[in-house]
């Protein structure tokens, strides 16, 4: 790599003991080593903290929430702890291939690009089966592509830290319980070019406890609320609650 930089990896966790070791091992096994892990424990009452403490790595940083938070409030709190030049996200039930961060090298070196994401496998825990998420991913100015066919997995998303400067308060909108990731990516896509990689370097777990799958009515309601905030012709957000400048 040509430039010195650090990647802050955010893992938000609430009672993640079932899949957490797999997630954390995939971070340790990255072929890129210039990262820190911001582990935000959202009042877990299982063995999550114990599992985390087994990893004797000075790059692992543990933070405990003072109270249970909804997901996007917890993501915002984790973001306050970062020290890196880039921000990567990994959900505690997902895991990376060893090359995930290395595959983003061209993005890290190109300051014209604001965010990056890779392809992924959707993994059925019950069937023990992998399915490719998308065949091809759009590049550069991708707002229209994402409106028509959204393809971003939060566990594959990497942001350039300067993006945070364009948010007045919280980067994730706490009004949402399910589509906050989507909302953030679409806001960023109105202003920044994107780099993508068709290689699936992320594995996204599907199991019986996925919140979005168990709460489909809430998922639909949030999308209906979101679409009322968009001026599609000008790619702008209309709501006063929108926190992007």
N, C-alpha and C positions, 0 to 999 in steps of 0.2 A: 504494500500500500504506500502511496506517495505522500500523504499528509498525516500528521499526528492528530488524532481525534479520539474521543471516547463515545461509546454507545451506552445509553441508559436503557436497561431492559426492565419493563414494568410487569410484574406478576401480581395481580389482585387475587386474593384467596379468601374464601369462606368455606370452611369444612371441606377442604380439598384432598383429604388424606388418600382417597382411593386411587387417584391418578397423579398425585403430586411428585412422587419420586421420579416417575418417567419424565415429567415436565422439566424438573430441575436438572436431571442428568443430561437432558438434551441441550441445556444451556452450557453446562460444564464442557460438553463434548464439541463445542463450536471450534472450527478451525481458526477463527478470529478470536483474539484474546483481550483486546482493548475495550472491555465492557465492565459495567457494574450492574448488579441485580438489585432493583428496588422491590423488595417483597413486602406487600402491604397486607397484613393479616387483619381481616375485617371481623374481629371478635369470634374467631373459630373456637368451637368447643370440642373438637376432635383432636387427632394427633398431628395436625398440620405443623404446628410450631416444632414439635419433637422431630418430625421428618426434616424440616428445614435445618435444624441445628446439627443434624448429622453431616452436613456438607461443610467441611472445614476449608472454606475458601474466603479469603479476605475481601473478595469482590462481592460477596453475598452480604446484603444489608437488610436487616429485619426491622420493620416498623409495625407497631400494633395500634389499631384504631381505638380511641377512647370509648366508642360506642358503635353499635351496628349501624352501618350506612347503606343506603341504596347504592347500586353498582356504580352509577356515574358520579355520585359524590365521592365514592371511594377511589375511582380513577383520578378524579381531580386532586384529591389529597395525595395520592402517590406521585403525581406529577410535580408537586411542590418539593419533593425530595431529590430530584434528579440533579446530577452534576455533569451530564454528558452533552455532547454537541448534537447527538441524534437520539431519538426516542423510539424504541421498539416495544411492541406489546406481545405478550404471550399469556393466554388464559391457562389456568392451572390444570385443566384437563386436556390441553393440547400439547403437542411437542414438535420440535424442529428437527430437521435433518442436520447433520454436522456442517453442511455447507451453507446454511441459510444466510448468515451474516456475510460470509465471504461473497456470495452471489450478488450482494448489493453494492459491491465495491465501485462500480461505474457510477452509481447514484451518489455515493459518498463523495466522489471526486468532482462531481458536476454541480456547481452552485446554482445553475439555472433551474434545477429540479427541486421541487419542494417536498415531494413524498414518493414513497416506493411501496410496492407490494408484490408478492410472488403468488404463483399458482399454489394450489393445495390439494391434498387428498382429503376427502370426507371419509372418516373411519367409523364403521358400525361396531360398537363394542360387543353387541349381541351376536352378530354374524361373523365377527372377526374379518371383515371385508373392507378393502379400500376402493373408493371410486374417485376418479379425477374430477375436480371441481369444475374447471373450465378447460377448453382446448387451447384457446388463445386469449390473451389479455390486451386491452387497449393501452395506448401509450400517449404521453404528452398531455394534450388538452382533452380530458376524458369525461367531462361533465355529462354531455349528451349520451355518451356510451353507457355511463353508469345509470342514468335515468331509465334507459331502455333495457339494460341487462346488468344489474349490479353484480360485481364480481370480487369485492374486497372482503377478505377475512381479517378480522382484527388481529389475529395472531400472526399475520404476515405483514402487517402495516409497520412502516418505519417513517418517522417524520424528521425533517430538519428542524432543529430547535427554534430557529428564527420565526417559524410559523406561530409560535406562542405569542409573539409580539403583536400579532393581529387580533388577539382576543382580549377584550376589555376585562373580563373577570375569569370565569371558569371556561376551560376549553371544551368540556363535555356539558351538554345541556341537561340539568338535573330534572327537567320536566319528564324525561323519558326513563322507562325501566328496561326497554328492549332495544329500541332503534337508535340509541345515542351514538353508537359507532357509525352507523349509516349517516346520521345527521352531521357528524363531524367531518367525515370524508367528503360529503357533498359540498359542505361549506368551503373546505380547502380546495376542492376541484374547481370552484369558481375563480380562484386566484392563482393557482400554482400548476405548473406542469408536473407530470408524473412519469416515473420510470417503473417498468414492470418486468417480471421474468416469468416466462411460461413454464419453467421447470418447477414442479411441485415440491418445494422444500419445507412445507408445513403440513402437519397432520392434525386435522380437526376432529375431535371426538364427538360422536353422537351416541347418546345413551338415554336412559329413561328419565334423567333428572335435568335435562336441558330446559332452562326457564322459558325460552321463547317457544319451544314445542309444546310445553304444558299450558301455555297461556295465549292461545291463538287469538282469542277475542281482544285481548289487550294489545296484541301485536297489530291487529287490523285497525283498532282505534287510534293507536299512535301514528300509524302511517296516514290515516285520514287527517289527523291534526297537522302532520308535517306538510302535506301537500297544499294546505291552505296558506302556508308561509312562503311559497315560492312564486316568483315571477319568472316563469319558464322562458319567456322570450328574451329576457335580459340576464338570465342566470343570476338573479339576486333574491335575497331573502327579505320578505316584507315585514315580518313580525318585529315589534319593538323588543321582544324577548330575545331575538337573535343576538348573540354575544360577539359576533365578529365585527370588526370596525369597517 
